[in-house]
Amino acid sequence: MLDVHLKGAFFVSQPAFRHMKEQGYGRFVFTSSAAGLLGNFGQANYGAAKAGIAGFSRVLALELAKYGCTVNTISPGALTRMTIPLREARGEAVKEEEISEGGPQHIAPICVWLSTEAAAGITSQIFHTARGGVGIMQQPRVIKQYHKTGGLWTLDELDRVVPELVAAREANEAAAKESGQPIEV
């Protein structure tokens, strides 16, 4: 899994990186997965590779920004030959209309758009697209932080602040879930 997904992205991007840097223009659109960004039972190896791609993409975006290049990632949700058996293994039936409504053809438009001039300046982002929807994913950021001056944290102090940190993350997640609800266009 790591060889195909993570190393594949890395080795393919190396010669393209040099060419884009020389010409002062370029677009990368990498493919991650909700299995790596959110987690999915039974897919630890695949999830690790896809999470690695998201991290690689963020770093490459920083390195290429000064050359006018953009690097983004998509997190597609599509019914494919790989995902249909996963659903069926969970006892979920896959209807024919779901394939036409949720197939990979719904992923291509955001990939094409991210490769256009209109996407100049949009970099280091993760776009989720599935079943006619397109959204932007929250990136890892520190939500809340305590700083202790002088000395190491004691277990008693951590007993007090860690629940507050977890509560801040939960509130942030709830707000993101609410703002991430689909808006019909």
Contacts in CASP RR format, 6 or more apart in sequence:
PFRMAT RR
TARGET T0000
AUTHOR 0000-0000-0000
METHOD contacts of the structure
MODEL  1
MLDVHLKGAFFVSQPAFRHMKEQGYGRFVFTSSAAGLLGNFGQANYGAAK
AGIAGFSRVLALELAKYGCTVNTISPGALTRMTIPLREARGEAVKEEEIS
EGGPQHIAPICVWLSTEAAAGITSQIFHTARGGVGIMQQPRVIKQYHKTG
GLWTLDELDRVVPELVAAREANEAAAKESGQPIEV
1 45 0 8 1.000
1 46 0 8 1.000
1 47 0 8 1.000
1 48 0 8 1.000
1 49 0 8 1.000
2 45 0 8 1.000
2 48 0 8 1.000
2 49 0 8 1.000
4 49 0 8 1.000
5 46 0 8 1.000
5 49 0 8 1.000
5 50 0 8 1.000
5 53 0 8 1.000
6 49 0 8 1.000
6 52 0 8 1.000
6 53 0 8 1.000
6 56 0 8 1.000
9 30 0 8 1.000
9 53 0 8 1.000
9 56 0 8 1.000
10 56 0 8 1.000
13 28 0 8 1.000
13 60 0 8 1.000
16 28 0 8 1.000
17 60 0 8 1.000
17 63 0 8 1.000
17 64 0 8 1.000
20 26 0 8 1.000
20 28 0 8 1.000
20 64 0 8 1.000
20 67 0 8 1.000
20 69 0 8 1.000
21 64 0 8 1.000
21 67 0 8 1.000
21 69 0 8 1.000
24 67 0 8 1.000
24 68 0 8 1.000
24 69 0 8 1.000
25 67 0 8 1.000
25 68 0 8 1.000
25 69 0 8 1.000
26 64 0 8 1.000
26 68 0 8 1.000
26 69 0 8 1.000
26 70 0 8 1.000
27 69 0 8 1.000
27 70 0 8 1.000
27 71 0 8 1.000
27 72 0 8 1.000
27 114 0 8 1.000
27 115 0 8 1.000
27 119 0 8 1.000
28 57 0 8 1.000
28 60 0 8 1.000
28 64 0 8 1.000
28 69 0 8 1.000
28 70 0 8 1.000
28 71 0 8 1.000
28 72 0 8 1.000
29 72 0 8 1.000
29 73 0 8 1.000
29 74 0 8 1.000
29 111 0 8 1.000
29 114 0 8 1.000
29 115 0 8 1.000
30 53 0 8 1.000
30 54 0 8 1.000
30 56 0 8 1.000
30 57 0 8 1.000
30 71 0 8 1.000
30 72 0 8 1.000
30 73 0 8 1.000
30 74 0 8 1.000
31 50 0 8 1.000
31 53 0 8 1.000
31 73 0 8 1.000
31 74 0 8 1.000
31 75 0 8 1.000
31 76 0 8 1.000
32 50 0 8 1.000
32 51 0 8 1.000
32 52 0 8 1.000
32 53 0 8 1.000
32 54 0 8 1.000
32 57 0 8 1.000
32 73 0 8 1.000
32 74 0 8 1.000
32 75 0 8 1.000
32 126 0 8 1.000
33 40 0 8 1.000
33 46 0 8 1.000
33 47 0 8 1.000
33 50 0 8 1.000
33 75 0 8 1.000
33 76 0 8 1.000
34 40 0 8 1.000
34 75 0 8 1.000
34 77 0 8 1.000
34 128 0 8 1.000
35 43 0 8 1.000
35 46 0 8 1.000
35 47 0 8 1.000
35 50 0 8 1.000
36 43 0 8 1.000
36 46 0 8 1.000
36 47 0 8 1.000
36 48 0 8 1.000
36 49 0 8 1.000
36 50 0 8 1.000
36 51 0 8 1.000
36 52 0 8 1.000
36 54 0 8 1.000
37 50 0 8 1.000
37 51 0 8 1.000
37 54 0 8 1.000
37 75 0 8 1.000
37 126 0 8 1.000
37 137 0 8 1.000
39 47 0 8 1.000
40 46 0 8 1.000
40 47 0 8 1.000
53 73 0 8 1.000
54 73 0 8 1.000
54 126 0 8 1.000
57 71 0 8 1.000
57 72 0 8 1.000
57 73 0 8 1.000
57 124 0 8 1.000
57 126 0 8 1.000
58 71 0 8 1.000
58 124 0 8 1.000
58 139 0 8 1.000
60 71 0 8 1.000
61 70 0 8 1.000
61 71 0 8 1.000
61 72 0 8 1.000
61 123 0 8 1.000
61 124 0 8 1.000
62 124 0 8 1.000
64 70 0 8 1.000
64 71 0 8 1.000
64 123 0 8 1.000
65 123 0 8 1.000
68 120 0 8 1.000
68 121 0 8 1.000
69 123 0 8 1.000
70 114 0 8 1.000
70 119 0 8 1.000
70 120 0 8 1.000
70 121 0 8 1.000
70 122 0 8 1.000
70 123 0 8 1.000
71 123 0 8 1.000
71 124 0 8 1.000
72 114 0 8 1.000
72 119 0 8 1.000
72 122 0 8 1.000
72 123 0 8 1.000
72 124 0 8 1.000
72 125 0 8 1.000
72 126 0 8 1.000
72 127 0 8 1.000
73 125 0 8 1.000
73 126 0 8 1.000
73 127 0 8 1.000
74 107 0 8 1.000
74 110 0 8 1.000
74 111 0 8 1.000
74 114 0 8 1.000
74 126 0 8 1.000
74 127 0 8 1.000
74 128 0 8 1.000
74 129 0 8 1.000
75 126 0 8 1.000
75 127 0 8 1.000
75 128 0 8 1.000
75 129 0 8 1.000
75 137 0 8 1.000
76 104 0 8 1.000
76 107 0 8 1.000
76 128 0 8 1.000
76 129 0 8 1.000
76 130 0 8 1.000
77 83 0 8 1.000
77 102 0 8 1.000
77 107 0 8 1.000
77 128 0 8 1.000
77 129 0 8 1.000
77 130 0 8 1.000
77 131 0 8 1.000
78 102 0 8 1.000
78 103 0 8 1.000
78 104 0 8 1.000
78 106 0 8 1.000
78 107 0 8 1.000
78 130 0 8 1.000
79 87 0 8 1.000
79 94 0 8 1.000
79 98 0 8 1.000
79 99 0 8 1.000
79 102 0 8 1.000
79 103 0 8 1.000
80 103 0 8 1.000
80 104 0 8 1.000
84 94 0 8 1.000
84 99 0 8 1.000
87 94 0 8 1.000
88 94 0 8 1.000
101 131 0 8 1.000
101 132 0 8 1.000
102 130 0 8 1.000
102 131 0 8 1.000
102 132 0 8 1.000
103 131 0 8 1.000
106 129 0 8 1.000
106 130 0 8 1.000
106 131 0 8 1.000
106 132 0 8 1.000
106 133 0 8 1.000
107 129 0 8 1.000
109 129 0 8 1.000
109 134 0 8 1.000
110 127 0 8 1.000
110 129 0 8 1.000
110 134 0 8 1.000
113 119 0 8 1.000
114 122 0 8 1.000
114 127 0 8 1.000
124 139 0 8 1.000
125 136 0 8 1.000
125 137 0 8 1.000
125 139 0 8 1.000
126 136 0 8 1.000
126 137 0 8 1.000
126 139 0 8 1.000
127 134 0 8 1.000
127 135 0 8 1.000
127 136 0 8 1.000
127 137 0 8 1.000
128 134 0 8 1.000
128 135 0 8 1.000
128 136 0 8 1.000
128 137 0 8 1.000
129 135 0 8 1.000
133 182 0 8 1.000
135 180 0 8 1.000
138 176 0 8 1.000
143 165 0 8 1.000
143 168 0 8 1.000
143 169 0 8 1.000
143 172 0 8 1.000
144 164 0 8 1.000
144 165 0 8 1.000
144 168 0 8 1.000
144 169 0 8 1.000
145 165 0 8 1.000
146 161 0 8 1.000
146 164 0 8 1.000
146 165 0 8 1.000
148 157 0 8 1.000
END
